[in-house]
Structures are given as structure tokens and as C-alpha cells.
């Protein structure tokens, strides 16, 4: 059995970098590094602005004319113009503490929060804006990955905190500020894809984290399927989260992209090429054949692999080089999370998932993991092959259990939070599954694109 270590960040960045997709309206969301070739400065004569880049794509027939996308690009153009010549100072680190200095708030231009239905082109437009910004300290990241990184940094800072062993009193320490300083030193322009809040741990720290970021001059551009006021809707202890919405709206203009068109499915060609329905074809045979072809392109043997993440060994029974041949149970029926799936994208460029059942809220934990898995694979442009009991359009059923509070997981959580079935928090979407049902629309749209030849060609370009 082969044990792996984490790929160096530079290698991951090199694998993931790329430019926007040349498919009409298809959302291209390559992970980007936070580096660029020059610092903030007035736009060079030969550097295209977001509006110019949009017009260029239209003239070459890469995308279709869409007045809604044009309006969003105009809003992005305003942000682009406002940051020319702008650059906040880097955090001074710990030296100010010794002299009692207090950092002043930085007056920064407003960012932009773009929301709308799936497949409308939000990410494509944000990526165009990102590509136009030639600055050193910028970052483009999926929101789930960003928050995973934040929690990792919080854990590291807490573990290094020196405690006064002579004192019996609790020593207050907030790790959020040093985490915010690390982020700000690295990036003052952050573009978030799929801004969503489903985790109570994220919800409880967002106001403090983003207040520090905004006060330090960070500018945020974000895409989301939800309006700001609908973030963490019906979430546990949402009253503690609501102040964050005001902070976000005070630092970002809010615009909506609602063209009513899902360009991922509207432009799909070669449907079914990498998605096999078990009742219609010999799915296992087709998967075996494709895996054999992929293995022939790898310089490795078919073998199990194990990698270590946060002190845990995560094993897969069948891999070959950078190709993973897995099952739904291996990936979604054991306790894996966003950070684990992110590790998979660093080791494998192609993932085969066999035997996906029709998902419903009786399988809520597995469904939630599957949504996170597809989001992570899609954002990293990992190629996907699937065999399932049903076509992707019918992969999710709204069937709910008779009692949403009967699972061991839910009973334990309710006991820990002292929630009764009759309390207001008992109707939270963590129990009802409404958030999963909402998010699955995006998952279906992405599955449609991920099986296409156009999507598969993206990895070759990024390679």
C-alpha cells in the first residue's frame, strides 16, 4: 500500500491555473493562485477591462449575447475602475502590540456580491474580472475551501498559543484576528465562488472574521445562489449570524443575475458520455473499459493508496497514478468532509464514482457529502465518470423521513445544543434538509457539464 504526502502548494497552483472556458455561457471556475505579474496601477493600454473582455468573447462567438450578463459586467467594471491605483498596507504583524499601536480602518472601494440561479454565468463573469486585475495580492477561491483553510489556521494558532500556567483564571484569546492578518497579508482582493453558509461553525465566526478583513482594506467579489438576506436561512442560532449580513452589505454592492437560462445544460453536447445509467447500459463494463484506457496513460500500477490528512488515514482500494476508481460508499458513506475532498483534487485528475443511488433526505448525510464532493471536484476541474441507478436529472428525490429528528446524528446534536422538538431551532434546515434540496439544483447542473467533452478538455488545457 502506497502512502502519500500532501502535494506542495506550488504544484497544486500550477495544476489548477487556467483561463476562462470558451464554451458559450459555461461557467469556468479554475482555482487560481494569489499571484500576478505586477502590483496595482492604472490600466495599461494593452490590458483589457472586463467590458472589453466580454465584448471580445461575444465577437468571437464564445458566449451568447445576454443583457443580464452585460449588466453584471458593468457592475464588475465599476469595481475594476475603483481599485486602479488602490492597495492597502500589509498588516504590521505583532510589532504594534509592543508599542500599543492600534491599526486604523482602511477606507476601501466597495466590492460586489453577485447572486442568481444556477448556470447563469456568474462565475464566468467573476473569473473574467479576476483575470483583468493585474495585482500581486489577489486570490480566487471556492468559499468552502476558504473556510476549511480558516479553521485550519485557527487550530494552528490555538495550538501555538502560550498559556500562563501560573494563572488559574481563563485567559481570553481570539484567534480570528491573527487569522485575518495572515489572509490580508496574502490577499487584499478576494474573489469567492459559491458563497454559502451551511455550517454553524462558519456562521459563528464570519462577522468577526470579515469585520477584520474589511477594516484592513480587503475587497470582496463573490458569487452565490442566495441573496445576502437568505444566507444561512433557517440555520441553527441564526440570530447570531444575522449581523454578518449587514457587514457584508455595507462593504459590497449587491446585484442579481437572473437570466432564467442554465447555460451548462443548454450548451451540453455529447450527453451521457461519462454518466452511465445502470438500467440502460452495462455500466460496470463501460466504467472498466474507460478505467483501462485512463490507466494506459499513467506511469503506475493499479494499487490501493492511502493519504494522511489531519492525522487520519484515508484509503482507497483502486487507483492508478492520478486516476481514482471509487464507489459512492467509499466517498460519501463514511465521515469525509470538504477538506478531505480537497485533498482528493490534489492527488487525482480523474475520479470514477460507481453505484450512486437515488438520493433523498433519508440519506441526508450522504447527500450533503455528495453535494460537497461535486462542488470540490468541479471547482478544481477534476474529470468525473459516474455510474448511477438513475439519470442525473432524477438523482435527487424530495422524499423525506417521517420524523426528521429520529436519526442518531440529529438526536445527539439536539441534545448537545439543548434543542427540543418543539423549539424554534428544531425547524432549522440542518434537520429539515431544505438546504440540501436547494443546493442539489446546482449539483445537477454541474453534473450535466462535467460529463461533456468540453469539460473534459479543460483539464488538458490546465495541465
HELIX and SHEET records of a PDB file:
HELIX    1   1 UNK A    9  UNK A   16  1                                   8    
HELIX    2   2 UNK A   50  UNK A   59  1                                  10    
HELIX    3   3 UNK A   67  UNK A   82  1                                  16    
HELIX    4   4 UNK A   95  UNK A   99  1                                   5    
HELIX    5   5 UNK A  122  UNK A  132  1                                  11    
HELIX    6   6 UNK A  143  UNK A  160  1                                  18    
HELIX    7   7 UNK A  175  UNK A  186  1                                  12    
HELIX    8   8 UNK A  200  UNK A  203  1                                   4    
HELIX    9   9 UNK A  206  UNK A  215  1                                  10    
HELIX   10  10 UNK A  228  UNK A  230  5                                   3    
HELIX   11  11 UNK A  238  UNK A  240  5                                   3    
HELIX   12  12 UNK A  242  UNK A  251  1                                  10    
HELIX   13  13 UNK A  263  UNK A  266  1                                   4    
HELIX   14  14 UNK A  283  UNK A  295  1                                  13    
HELIX   15  15 UNK A  328  UNK A  332  1                                   5    
HELIX   16  16 UNK A  338  UNK A  347  1                                  10    
HELIX   17  17 UNK A  361  UNK A  363  5                                   3    
HELIX   18  18 UNK A  364  UNK A  379  1                                  16    
HELIX   19  19 UNK A  392  UNK A  394  5                                   3    
HELIX   20  20 UNK A  408  UNK A  416  1                                   9    
HELIX   21  21 UNK A  424  UNK A  427  5                                   4    
HELIX   22  22 UNK A  429  UNK A  432  1                                   4    
HELIX   23  23 UNK A  434  UNK A  450  1                                  17    
HELIX   24  24 UNK A  453  UNK A  462  1                                  10    
SHEET    1   A 7 UNK A   2  UNK A   4  0                                        
SHEET    2   A 7 UNK A 302  UNK A 309  1                                        
SHEET    3   A 7 UNK A 312  UNK A 320 -1                                        
SHEET    4   A 7 UNK A 323  UNK A 327 -1                                        
SHEET    5   A 7 UNK A 350  UNK A 356  1                                        
SHEET    6   A 7 UNK A 383  UNK A 388  1                                        
SHEET    7   A 7 UNK A 275  UNK A 277  1                                        
SHEET    1   B 5 UNK A 138  UNK A 142  0                                        
SHEET    2   B 5 UNK A 189  UNK A 193  1                                        
SHEET    3   B 5 UNK A 219  UNK A 224  1                                        
SHEET    4   B 5 UNK A 111  UNK A 116  1                                        
SHEET    5   B 5 UNK A 252  UNK A 257  1                                        
END                                                                             
